Amino acid sequence: MSQVNQPKHYQGEGGMTALDVIEAFELNFCLGNALKYILRCENKENKIQDLEKAIWYLQHEVRKHGRDS
């Protein structure tokens, strides 16, 4: 398995990747990135940092739609 294309933290249950889910649900850039950070955070060194990145992308998506929180 390539460390560039499919490192271990990219694989989820049943071999699904975040990209598989993002494409299946046709998520846009911000929602896709938020989901990616959420799905991979348990396998990364700094879980909090990845969750904060997910929050940033979600907040950006909210701002895009005119509901700044």
Protein Blocks (a to p, Z undefined) as FASTA:
>chain_A
ZZklmgfklpcehhiafklmmmmnopafklmmmmmmmmmmmmpmblmlmmmmmmmmmmmm
mmmnopaZZ
